[in-house]
Amino acid sequence: SDEAATLVVKRSILIRGIYEIWGDAKDYVEIEDKLNTFVEENKEMINTKYGTENEWSFKIKVEGFGRKYTAEQQKEIMLRFGFMDILQIGKVDLSKPDIIFWIIEEIGENQSKETLPKRVMFARQISLGNRTLIDHFNVKKRDYIGTTSMDSALSLIIANMAKALPGKLIIDPFTGTGSLLV
């Protein structure tokens, strides 16, 4: 369920997010067929979950693995999905949408700008990981850094493995500068 997935990812800093893949294809022609099939096969679930007309809001994000896109390029990619009827019945809300859809292209490393994607996916975002904690707890940004301070990402992973929570007693296994505890 979405709720169970959200609980799992809420504690994670290594998971970028959890997504429900609606379509996965080698190109844009195939993705259109796969998405139409998915929507047709899941019409009852989609209508139950989202309603039939203007009852929900959405936004679309574009991600390219191996490529950065300008806002104009992202818009062009989004417009390729205008065939999806479900996007016609929801309202666009860029600030607080009910649903976030992702268009994900896999390009590959060090490819030219003309290289077509190896893979195209369309997904619904279920929940994002807690990667912002890495920056929030980064000891390198604090005044009391020691020469042996542990990397914040590694500290968070260890704390997560120990199931550390507010109010719990935690003993620093390294007895050093205390960066793990910070």
C-alpha positions in Angstrom: 0.0 0.0 0.0 1.0 3.6 -0.4 0.9 4.1 3.4 3.3 1.2 4.1 5.7 2.4 1.4 5.7 5.9 2.9 6.5 4.5 6.3 9.5 2.6 4.9 10.9 5.4 2.9 10.3 8.0 5.7 13.3 6.7 7.6 15.5 6.1 4.6 18.2 8.4 3.4 19.5 6.1 0.7 16.2 5.7 -1.1 15.4 8.6 -3.4 11.8 7.7 -3.6 9.1 5.1 -4.2 7.2 5.3 -7.5 4.4 3.3 -9.1 5.4 2.6 -12.7 2.5 3.1 -15.0 4.6 2.6 -18.2 8.1 1.5 -19.0 9.3 1.4 -22.7 12.2 1.7 -25.0 10.8 4.8 -26.8 7.9 7.3 -26.8 5.8 5.3 -29.3 5.9 2.2 -27.1 5.3 4.2 -23.9 2.1 5.6 -25.4 0.8 2.1 -26.0 1.8 0.8 -22.6 0.3 3.8 -20.8 -3.0 3.5 -22.7 -3.1 -0.2 -21.8 -2.3 0.5 -18.1 -5.0 3.2 -17.8 -7.6 0.9 -19.6 -6.7 -2.1 -17.4 -6.8 0.0 -14.2 -9.7 2.3 -15.1 -11.8 1.3 -12.1 -8.9 1.8 -9.6 -8.0 5.1 -11.2 -11.6 6.4 -11.0 -11.9 5.2 -7.4 -8.7 6.7 -6.4 -8.8 10.0 -8.3 -12.4 10.6 -9.2 -13.7 11.2 -12.7 -13.4 15.0 -13.2 -11.5 17.9 -11.7 -11.5 16.3 -8.2 -7.7 16.0 -8.0 -4.7 18.0 -8.9 -1.3 17.0 -10.3 2.0 18.1 -11.5 4.6 16.4 -13.8 8.3 16.3 -13.2 10.9 15.3 -15.8 14.1 13.6 -14.9 16.9 12.4 -17.2 19.5 10.0 -16.0 22.6 11.1 -18.0 21.1 14.5 -19.1 20.0 17.8 -17.7 17.0 19.6 -19.2 16.1 23.2 -19.5 12.6 24.3 -18.6 11.7 24.5 -22.3 13.0 20.9 -22.9 11.0 19.7 -19.9 7.9 21.3 -21.3 8.4 19.6 -24.7 8.7 16.2 -23.0 5.6 16.8 -20.9 3.6 17.7 -24.0 4.3 14.3 -25.5 2.0 12.9 -22.9 -1.0 15.0 -24.0 -2.7 11.8 -25.3 -3.4 10.7 -21.7 -7.1 11.3 -20.9 -6.4 11.1 -17.2 -4.3 14.3 -17.4 -7.2 16.1 -19.0 -9.5 15.5 -16.1 -7.2 16.5 -13.3 -6.2 20.1 -12.5 -2.6 21.3 -12.7 -1.3 22.6 -9.4 2.5 23.2 -9.2 2.6 24.1 -5.5 0.5 21.5 -3.7 -0.6 18.8 -6.0 -2.5 15.7 -4.9 -0.4 13.6 -7.3 3.1 14.0 -8.7 3.8 12.2 -12.0 7.3 11.6 -13.2 8.6 11.2 -16.8 12.0 9.5 -16.5 14.4 9.1 -19.4 17.4 6.9 -19.2 20.1 8.3 -21.5 23.4 6.8 -20.3 26.6 8.5 -19.3 28.6 10.8 -21.5 26.1 10.8 -24.4 25.6 13.6 -26.9 22.6 15.9 -26.7 21.2 14.2 -29.8 21.2 10.7 -28.2 17.7 9.3 -27.9 16.7 7.8 -24.5 17.4 4.1 -24.0 14.3 3.8 -21.8 11.3 6.0 -21.0 9.2 5.6 -17.9 6.0 7.3 -16.6 5.4 6.9 -12.9 3.3 8.1 -10.0 5.3 9.3 -7.0 4.3 7.5 -3.8 6.8 9.1 -1.4 10.2 10.6 -1.4 13.1 9.5 0.8 14.6 11.6 3.5 17.8 12.7 1.7 17.5 16.2 3.0 18.7 15.0 6.4 22.2 14.5 5.0 22.6 18.2 4.4 20.7 19.1 7.5 23.0 17.1 9.8 26.3 17.7 7.8 28.9 18.2 10.6 31.2 19.9 8.1 28.9 22.9 8.3 29.2 23.2 12.1 31.6 25.2 14.2 32.7 22.3 16.4 33.9 19.9 13.7 36.7 17.6 14.7 39.4 16.2 12.4 37.9 12.8 12.6 34.2 13.7 12.2 32.2 11.0 10.5 30.4 11.8 7.2 26.8 12.8 7.9 25.3 10.3 5.4 27.2 7.4 7.1 26.2 8.6 10.5 22.5 8.7 9.5 22.8 5.2 8.0 24.3 3.8 11.3 21.7 5.6 13.4 18.9 4.2 11.2 20.3 0.7 11.6 20.3 1.2 15.3 16.7 2.3 15.2 17.6 5.5 17.0 14.7 7.7 17.9 14.2 10.9 19.9 14.2 10.0 23.7 16.2 6.8 23.3 19.5 6.2 25.0 22.3 5.9 22.5 26.0 5.1 23.3 28.7 6.5 21.0 30.7 3.4 19.9 33.6 5.5 18.9 34.0 7.8 21.9 35.6 10.4 19.7 34.3 13.9 18.7 30.7 12.8 19.0 29.9 13.4 15.4 27.9 10.2 15.1 25.7 11.4 17.9 25.3 14.9 16.5 
